[in-house]
């Protein structure tokens, strides 16, 4: 056995990664993306461009006897002007599926958001750093390093004190999920504690997380990316970003959902597909967007600024969207027996809000992520659920 100072450097290549759609060579190393280049060329704003490059659910996976592992990365961190910098993003290391160690990487680039509404930002470049893990079990083991879900992460070098080889295919089903900032992992404590990662662990599946903060807007390029991505299970958690950005009315929303589903079905005609409506969010249940930041009291919260009276004219709220999605799925299910619907309030509803309120009125805290993940695992992967090994009935 080598000592930890007898380093073996293993090139970081796509065959060591999971949970990504494409990798991009950079001047520093390799940048995982959660949308392919074709889709990235069509992204209309910087918010989605940043979100898809933040590696929520992306992890290095390999087999090794190493007791010490170092991963050199160049993070790009996000801060809001006038607010304290958030804590450095967390790297989770799992051994044989169990969380064994965590660390952070200091330094890196800093992207400062100077306007929360327009997402205008300034970039200050900084140095690369190293995520270091020591005192790991001295035996053959499967290792996963989950990258920070809140930081763009360029992968530079992987060093170990024993050889590394790609982990063998474990035969688990691939779950492809698309959603908003809650699916991305906003306010989750670390990358394996986002609700999709928790649900995937309980369901025994391989996660590909296309949760894009603020950007689950039924974009056709996202639908095409999902169409072209191999998957055994697919879920769409849609609605809240459409409301809080106020980008469309009911007349446009329903056909947009139909088209999104049609595109996915071109590549996955019989794959179990679960449409999930928004979780409870009291500020937007019956009040249209757009959403606006509210700094009263010195704490960031969000409020909906639309007029509830305009619902009659097609302005969208969460309740309007839930009704529309339920009707749409029921109609399509006559011809699509692998299409299912789940009311998001079954994942996080009124009782959950009373027990685990949303700190900023929109995003759950770490305990809320756990609650959503546990409920999704029970309802989707549990007996009789649409993602159960043998589905007994349709929701």
C-alpha positions as CSV (number, residue, x, y, z in Angstrom):
1,X,0.0,0.0,0.0
2,X,1.3,3.4,-0.9
3,X,1.6,6.1,1.7
4,X,-0.5,9.2,1.2
5,X,2.5,11.0,-0.1
6,X,3.0,8.5,-3.0
7,X,0.3,10.2,-5.0
8,X,-1.3,8.7,-8.1
9,X,-2.9,11.3,-10.3
10,X,-5.9,10.1,-12.3
11,X,-7.3,12.2,-15.1
12,X,-10.8,13.4,-14.4
13,X,-12.8,12.2,-17.4
14,X,-16.5,11.7,-18.2
15,X,-16.3,8.0,-17.3
16,X,-15.7,9.0,-13.6
17,X,-18.7,11.2,-13.5
18,X,-22.5,10.6,-13.0
19,X,-25.5,12.9,-13.0
20,X,-24.3,15.2,-15.8
21,X,-25.4,15.6,-19.4
22,X,-22.2,16.9,-20.9
23,X,-18.6,18.0,-20.0
24,X,-16.7,21.0,-21.3
25,X,-12.9,21.2,-21.4
26,X,-11.8,24.5,-19.9
27,X,-8.4,26.2,-19.4
28,X,-8.3,24.7,-15.9
29,X,-9.8,21.2,-16.4
30,X,-13.3,19.9,-16.9
31,X,-16.6,21.6,-16.3
32,X,-19.7,19.3,-15.9
33,X,-22.9,20.7,-17.4
34,X,-26.5,19.7,-16.8
35,X,-27.6,20.9,-20.2
36,X,-25.9,20.0,-23.5
37,X,-24.2,22.6,-25.7
38,X,-27.1,22.8,-28.1
39,X,-29.4,23.8,-25.3
40,X,-26.9,26.2,-23.7
41,X,-26.7,28.1,-26.9
42,X,-30.4,28.8,-26.6
43,X,-30.4,29.9,-23.0
44,X,-31.9,33.4,-22.9
45,X,-30.6,34.7,-19.5
46,X,-27.6,34.4,-17.2
47,X,-29.6,32.9,-14.4
48,X,-30.2,29.6,-16.2
49,X,-26.7,29.7,-17.6
50,X,-25.3,29.7,-14.0
51,X,-27.9,27.3,-12.7
52,X,-27.2,24.5,-15.2
53,X,-23.5,24.8,-14.6
54,X,-23.9,24.4,-10.8
55,X,-23.5,20.6,-10.4
56,X,-26.5,19.6,-8.3
57,X,-26.5,15.8,-8.2
58,X,-23.2,15.5,-10.2
59,X,-20.7,13.3,-8.5
60,X,-17.4,11.5,-9.2
61,X,-17.8,7.7,-8.8
62,X,-14.9,5.3,-8.7
63,X,-13.5,2.2,-6.9
64,X,-10.3,2.4,-4.9
65,X,-8.4,1.2,-1.8
66,X,-7.1,4.7,-1.2
67,X,-7.2,6.1,2.3
68,X,-6.5,9.7,1.2
69,X,-8.1,11.5,-1.7
70,X,-7.5,15.0,-3.0
71,X,-9.6,16.7,-5.6
72,X,-8.3,20.0,-7.0
73,X,-11.2,22.3,-8.2
74,X,-11.9,25.9,-9.2
75,X,-15.2,26.9,-7.7
76,X,-17.2,29.9,-8.8
77,X,-19.2,31.1,-5.8
78,X,-22.2,33.3,-5.7
79,X,-22.8,36.2,-3.3
80,X,-25.4,39.0,-3.1
81,X,-24.2,42.5,-2.9
82,X,-24.9,43.9,0.6
83,X,-25.3,40.5,2.2
84,X,-22.8,38.4,4.0
85,X,-21.0,35.8,1.8
86,X,-22.6,32.3,2.2
87,X,-20.6,29.4,3.6
88,X,-18.4,27.6,1.1
89,X,-20.1,24.8,-0.7
90,X,-19.8,21.3,0.7
91,X,-18.2,18.3,-0.9
92,X,-19.8,15.0,0.3
93,X,-17.8,11.8,0.2
94,X,-19.7,8.5,0.3
95,X,-18.1,5.1,0.9
96,X,-20.3,2.2,-0.3
97,X,-23.3,4.5,-0.3
98,X,-22.9,6.0,3.1
99,X,-21.8,9.5,3.9
100,X,-18.3,9.2,5.3
101,X,-16.7,12.7,5.1
102,X,-17.3,16.3,4.1
103,X,-15.1,19.2,3.3
104,X,-15.0,22.5,1.5
105,X,-12.8,24.4,-0.9
106,X,-11.8,28.0,-0.1
107,X,-10.9,30.6,-2.7
108,X,-12.1,30.4,-6.2
109,X,-14.0,32.9,-8.4
110,X,-16.7,35.1,-6.8
111,X,-19.7,36.1,-8.8
112,X,-21.5,39.0,-7.0
113,X,-25.1,39.6,-7.9
114,X,-25.6,43.4,-7.9
115,X,-29.3,43.3,-8.8
116,X,-31.5,40.5,-7.6
117,X,-34.3,41.3,-10.0
118,X,-32.2,41.4,-13.2
119,X,-29.5,39.0,-11.9
120,X,-26.8,41.4,-13.1
121,X,-23.5,40.2,-11.8
122,X,-19.8,41.0,-11.5
123,X,-17.1,38.3,-11.6
124,X,-13.8,38.4,-9.6
125,X,-11.4,35.7,-10.4
126,X,-9.6,33.7,-7.7
127,X,-7.4,30.7,-7.1
128,X,-8.2,27.0,-7.3
129,X,-8.3,24.9,-4.1
130,X,-8.3,21.3,-2.9
131,X,-11.0,19.1,-1.4
132,X,-9.1,16.7,0.9
133,X,-10.4,13.5,2.5
134,X,-8.2,11.4,4.8
135,X,-8.5,8.3,7.1
136,X,-10.8,6.4,4.7
137,X,-11.2,2.6,5.1
138,X,-8.1,0.7,3.8
139,X,-10.1,-1.7,1.6
140,X,-11.6,-1.9,-1.8
141,X,-14.6,0.4,-1.8
142,X,-17.0,2.4,-4.0
143,X,-16.4,6.1,-3.5
144,X,-18.7,9.0,-4.5
145,X,-17.7,12.6,-4.3
146,X,-20.8,14.8,-4.6
147,X,-20.0,18.3,-5.8
148,X,-21.4,21.4,-4.2
149,X,-24.9,22.0,-5.5
150,X,-24.5,25.8,-5.1
151,X,-21.1,26.4,-6.8
152,X,-20.0,26.0,-10.4
153,X,-17.1,23.6,-10.1
154,X,-14.3,23.1,-12.6
155,X,-12.5,19.7,-12.0
156,X,-8.8,20.0,-12.3
157,X,-7.0,16.9,-10.8
158,X,-7.8,13.8,-8.7
159,X,-5.0,12.4,-6.6
160,X,-5.1,9.3,-4.4
161,X,-2.6,7.1,-2.6
162,X,-3.9,3.9,-4.4
163,X,-5.1,3.3,-7.9
164,X,-8.5,4.4,-9.1
165,X,-10.8,2.7,-11.5
166,X,-14.3,3.5,-12.7
167,X,-17.0,1.9,-10.6
168,X,-18.8,-1.0,-12.3
169,X,-22.4,-0.5,-13.4
170,X,-24.6,-1.2,-10.4
171,X,-27.7,-2.0,-12.5
172,X,-29.8,0.6,-10.8
173,X,-32.5,2.4,-12.7
174,X,-31.8,6.0,-13.8
175,X,-34.2,8.7,-12.5
176,X,-34.3,11.9,-14.6
177,X,-35.9,14.8,-12.7
178,X,-36.6,18.4,-13.7
179,X,-37.7,21.1,-11.3
180,X,-37.2,24.5,-9.8
181,X,-34.9,25.9,-7.1
182,X,-36.2,23.5,-4.5
183,X,-35.3,20.6,-6.8
184,X,-31.9,22.3,-7.4
185,X,-31.4,22.2,-3.7
186,X,-31.9,25.8,-2.5
187,X,-31.3,25.9,1.3
188,X,-30.3,22.3,1.5
189,X,-27.3,21.8,3.9
190,X,-25.1,19.7,1.6
191,X,-25.4,18.0,-1.8
192,X,-26.7,14.6,-0.7
193,X,-29.3,16.4,1.5
194,X,-31.2,18.0,-1.4
195,X,-34.7,16.3,-1.6
196,X,-34.0,14.6,-4.9
197,X,-30.7,13.1,-3.6
198,X,-32.5,11.9,-0.5
199,X,-35.4,10.4,-2.5
200,X,-32.9,8.7,-4.9
201,X,-31.0,7.1,-2.1
202,X,-34.2,5.8,-0.5
203,X,-35.5,4.6,-3.9
204,X,-32.2,2.9,-4.9
205,X,-31.9,4.8,-8.2
206,X,-29.2,6.8,-10.1
207,X,-30.2,10.5,-10.1
208,X,-29.9,12.9,-12.9
209,X,-31.1,16.2,-11.5
210,X,-32.2,18.9,-13.9
211,X,-33.5,21.1,-11.1
212,X,-32.6,24.7,-12.3
213,X,-33.0,27.5,-9.8
214,X,-35.6,30.0,-11.0
215,X,-35.7,28.4,-14.4
216,X,-38.2,25.5,-14.6
217,X,-40.1,27.5,-17.3
218,X,-41.1,24.8,-19.8
219,X,-38.2,25.8,-22.1
220,X,-38.3,23.6,-25.3
221,X,-34.5,23.1,-25.2
222,X,-34.9,21.5,-21.7
223,X,-37.6,19.2,-23.0
224,X,-35.3,18.2,-25.9
225,X,-32.4,17.5,-23.5
226,X,-34.7,15.3,-21.5
227,X,-35.9,13.5,-24.6
228,X,-32.3,12.7,-25.6
229,X,-31.2,11.6,-22.1
230,X,-31.3,7.8,-21.3
231,X,-33.7,7.3,-18.3
232,X,-35.8,4.6,-16.8
233,X,-38.0,7.0,-14.7
234,X,-38.8,10.6,-15.4
235,X,-40.4,13.3,-13.2
236,X,-41.4,16.9,-13.9
237,X,-42.0,19.3,-11.0
238,X,-43.4,22.3,-12.7
239,X,-45.4,25.4,-12.0
240,X,-43.9,27.6,-9.3
241,X,-41.3,29.3,-11.5
242,X,-44.0,30.0,-14.1
243,X,-46.0,31.8,-11.4
244,X,-43.2,33.7,-9.7
245,X,-41.8,35.0,-12.9
246,X,-45.2,35.8,-14.3
247,X,-44.1,34.6,-17.8
248,X,-47.4,33.3,-19.2
249,X,-51.1,33.1,-18.7
250,X,-53.3,30.0,-18.5
251,X,-54.0,30.0,-22.2
252,X,-50.2,29.6,-22.9
253,X,-49.4,27.4,-19.9
254,X,-51.5,24.4,-20.8
255,X,-50.3,24.0,-24.4
256,X,-46.7,24.6,-23.2
257,X,-47.0,21.7,-20.8
258,X,-48.6,19.6,-23.6
259,X,-45.7,20.4,-25.9
260,X,-43.1,19.7,-23.2
261,X,-44.6,16.3,-22.6
262,X,-44.9,15.6,-26.3
263,X,-41.2,16.3,-26.8
264,X,-40.2,14.0,-23.9
265,X,-42.4,11.2,-25.2
266,X,-40.6,11.4,-28.6
267,X,-37.6,9.8,-26.9
268,X,-39.3,8.0,-24.0
269,X,-42.7,6.8,-25.3
270,X,-43.4,4.3,-22.5
271,X,-41.1,5.4,-19.6
272,X,-43.0,6.0,-16.4
273,X,-43.5,9.8,-16.3
274,X,-44.7,11.6,-13.2
275,X,-46.0,15.2,-13.3
276,X,-45.7,16.9,-9.9
277,X,-47.5,20.1,-9.1
278,X,-46.0,22.8,-6.8
279,X,-45.6,22.2,-3.1
280,X,-47.5,24.5,-0.7
281,X,-46.2,28.1,-0.9
282,X,-48.8,30.3,0.9
283,X,-47.6,33.6,-0.6
284,X,-48.4,32.3,-4.1
285,X,-51.4,29.9,-3.5
286,X,-53.9,32.5,-4.7
287,X,-51.8,35.5,-5.6
288,X,-50.2,35.8,-9.0
289,X,-46.6,36.8,-9.5
290,X,-44.1,38.3,-10.1
291,X,-42.3,37.4,-7.0
292,X,-40.2,40.2,-5.4
293,X,-37.6,40.2,-2.6
294,X,-38.7,41.8,0.7
295,X,-36.0,43.0,3.1
296,X,-38.3,44.3,5.8
297,X,-36.9,43.3,9.2
298,X,-33.4,42.8,7.8
299,X,-34.1,39.2,6.6
300,X,-34.7,38.2,3.0
301,X,-38.2,37.0,2.3
302,X,-40.2,36.9,-0.9
303,X,-43.7,38.2,-1.6
304,X,-46.0,37.9,-4.6
305,X,-47.0,41.2,-6.1
306,X,-49.8,40.3,-8.5
307,X,-53.5,41.0,-8.1
308,X,-55.6,38.0,-7.1
309,X,-58.6,39.6,-9.0
310,X,-56.8,39.0,-12.3
311,X,-57.1,35.2,-12.0
312,X,-60.3,35.5,-13.9
313,X,-58.3,36.9,-16.8
314,X,-55.9,34.0,-16.8
315,X,-53.2,35.1,-14.4
316,X,-51.6,32.1,-12.8
317,X,-51.4,31.1,-9.2
318,X,-50.3,27.8,-7.7
319,X,-53.9,26.6,-7.2
320,X,-54.7,27.5,-10.8
321,X,-51.7,25.5,-12.0
322,X,-52.5,22.5,-9.9
323,X,-56.0,22.3,-11.3
324,X,-54.7,22.7,-14.9
325,X,-52.0,20.0,-14.4
326,X,-54.5,17.5,-12.8
327,X,-56.9,17.9,-15.7
328,X,-54.2,17.7,-18.3
329,X,-52.7,14.5,-17.0
330,X,-56.1,12.9,-16.5
331,X,-56.9,13.6,-20.2
332,X,-53.6,12.4,-21.5
333,X,-53.6,9.3,-19.3
334,X,-56.4,7.8,-21.4
335,X,-53.8,7.3,-24.2
336,X,-50.7,7.2,-22.1
337,X,-50.9,4.5,-19.4
338,X,-47.5,5.4,-18.0
339,X,-48.3,9.0,-17.2
340,X,-49.0,9.9,-13.6
341,X,-49.8,12.9,-11.5
342,X,-48.8,13.9,-7.9
343,X,-50.2,16.9,-6.0
344,X,-47.1,18.7,-4.6
345,X,-49.0,19.4,-1.4
346,X,-48.7,15.6,-0.7
347,X,-44.9,16.3,-0.5
348,X,-45.2,19.5,1.6
349,X,-48.6,20.8,2.6
350,X,-50.3,22.8,5.3
351,X,-49.3,20.5,8.2
352,X,-45.7,20.5,7.0
353,X,-45.7,24.3,6.7
354,X,-47.0,24.6,10.3
355,X,-44.2,22.3,11.5
356,X,-41.5,23.3,9.1
357,X,-42.2,26.8,7.8
358,X,-40.4,28.2,4.8
359,X,-37.7,30.6,6.1
360,X,-38.0,33.0,3.1
361,X,-41.6,32.1,2.3
362,X,-40.5,30.1,-0.8
363,X,-37.7,27.6,-0.1
364,X,-37.7,24.9,2.6
365,X,-34.9,24.6,5.2
366,X,-32.8,21.4,5.5
367,X,-35.6,19.6,7.5
368,X,-38.1,20.6,4.8
369,X,-35.9,19.0,2.2
370,X,-35.8,15.8,4.2
371,X,-39.6,15.8,4.6
372,X,-40.1,16.3,0.8
373,X,-37.6,13.6,0.0
374,X,-39.1,11.1,2.4
375,X,-42.6,11.8,1.1
376,X,-41.5,11.5,-2.6
377,X,-39.7,8.2,-1.9
378,X,-42.8,6.8,-0.2
379,X,-45.3,8.0,-2.8
380,X,-43.2,7.5,-6.0
381,X,-40.9,4.6,-5.1
382,X,-43.0,2.8,-2.5
383,X,-45.4,-0.1,-3.1
384,X,-48.0,0.9,-5.7
385,X,-46.2,4.1,-6.6
386,X,-45.5,5.0,-10.3
387,X,-41.7,4.3,-9.8
388,X,-42.1,1.1,-7.8
389,X,-40.4,-1.9,-9.3
390,X,-43.8,-3.3,-10.1
391,X,-46.5,-0.6,-10.3
392,X,-49.8,-1.8,-8.9
393,X,-51.9,1.3,-9.8
394,X,-51.7,4.7,-11.2
395,X,-51.9,7.8,-9.0
